[in-house]
């Protein structure tokens, strides 16, 4: 985190990549999980997204660091993966 609590784009991209990797692992290897298990995974992308100001992640000094596109792409992919996990959960509950 930056000195004022904002992530730099580079750190945010790394966090998004790690989170995305975790979601892909859950999706790929499955296992039994319920809505309660999925909740933290739903919350994380929303918390990351809440750091955006006017659609961008500001740097510690208020400027817009490079890498916004990468961060936004990873964040969108995380949202998609969470939706896929929710669908998988719904299918498990229907069986």
C-alpha positions as CSV (number, residue, x, y, z in Angstrom):
1,X,0.0,0.0,0.0
2,X,1.1,3.5,-0.6
3,X,1.7,5.9,2.3
4,X,-1.9,7.3,2.1
5,X,-3.5,3.8,1.9
6,X,-3.9,3.7,-1.9
7,X,-2.3,0.9,-3.8
8,X,0.0,1.7,-6.6
9,X,-1.1,0.3,-9.9
10,X,1.8,-2.2,-9.9
11,X,0.8,-3.5,-6.5
12,X,-2.8,-3.6,-7.4
13,X,-2.1,-5.5,-10.6
14,X,-0.1,-8.1,-8.6
15,X,-3.0,-8.4,-6.1
16,X,-5.5,-8.8,-8.9
17,X,-3.3,-11.5,-10.5
18,X,-3.0,-13.4,-7.3
19,X,-6.7,-13.2,-6.6
20,X,-7.5,-14.2,-10.2
21,X,-5.1,-17.2,-9.9
22,X,-6.9,-18.2,-6.7
23,X,-10.3,-18.0,-8.4
24,X,-9.1,-20.0,-11.4
25,X,-7.8,-22.7,-9.0
26,X,-11.1,-22.9,-7.2
27,X,-13.0,-23.1,-10.5
28,X,-10.6,-25.7,-12.1
29,X,-10.3,-28.0,-9.1
30,X,-13.7,-27.5,-7.7
31,X,-14.5,-29.3,-4.5
32,X,-17.5,-28.7,-2.3
33,X,-18.2,-25.1,-1.4
34,X,-21.2,-23.2,-0.4
35,X,-22.4,-19.6,-0.6
36,X,-20.7,-18.9,2.7
37,X,-17.4,-20.0,1.2
38,X,-17.9,-18.0,-1.9
39,X,-18.7,-14.7,0.0
40,X,-15.1,-13.5,0.6
41,X,-14.4,-14.2,-3.1
42,X,-17.4,-12.1,-4.1
43,X,-16.4,-9.3,-1.7
44,X,-12.7,-8.9,-2.8
45,X,-13.3,-7.6,-6.3
46,X,-15.8,-5.2,-5.0
47,X,-13.4,-3.9,-2.4
48,X,-10.7,-3.5,-5.0
49,X,-13.0,-1.7,-7.4
50,X,-14.1,0.6,-4.6
51,X,-10.6,2.1,-4.7
52,X,-11.2,3.5,-8.1
53,X,-11.9,7.2,-8.5
54,X,-13.5,8.1,-11.8
55,X,-12.7,4.6,-13.1
56,X,-9.0,4.8,-12.3
57,X,-6.8,3.8,-9.4
58,X,-5.0,6.9,-8.1
59,X,-1.5,6.8,-7.0
60,X,-0.3,7.9,-3.5
61,X,0.3,11.4,-4.9
62,X,-3.1,11.5,-6.6
63,X,-1.7,11.0,-10.1
64,X,-2.9,8.1,-12.3
65,X,0.0,5.5,-12.5
66,X,0.6,3.5,-15.6
67,X,-1.0,0.1,-15.9
68,X,-4.6,1.0,-15.4
69,X,-5.7,-1.1,-18.4
70,X,-4.0,-4.2,-17.0
71,X,-5.5,-3.7,-13.5
72,X,-9.0,-3.1,-15.0
73,X,-8.7,-6.2,-17.2
74,X,-7.7,-8.4,-14.2
75,X,-10.5,-6.9,-12.1
76,X,-13.1,-7.6,-14.8
77,X,-11.8,-11.2,-15.2
78,X,-12.2,-11.7,-11.4
79,X,-15.8,-10.5,-11.6
80,X,-16.4,-13.0,-14.4
81,X,-14.7,-15.8,-12.5
82,X,-16.8,-15.1,-9.4
83,X,-20.0,-15.2,-11.5
84,X,-18.8,-18.6,-13.0
85,X,-18.3,-19.9,-9.4
86,X,-21.8,-18.7,-8.4
87,X,-23.3,-20.5,-11.4
88,X,-21.3,-23.7,-10.5
89,X,-22.6,-23.4,-6.9
90,X,-26.2,-23.0,-8.2
91,X,-25.8,-26.1,-10.3
92,X,-24.4,-28.1,-7.3
93,X,-27.4,-27.0,-5.3
94,X,-29.8,-28.1,-8.0
95,X,-28.4,-31.6,-8.1
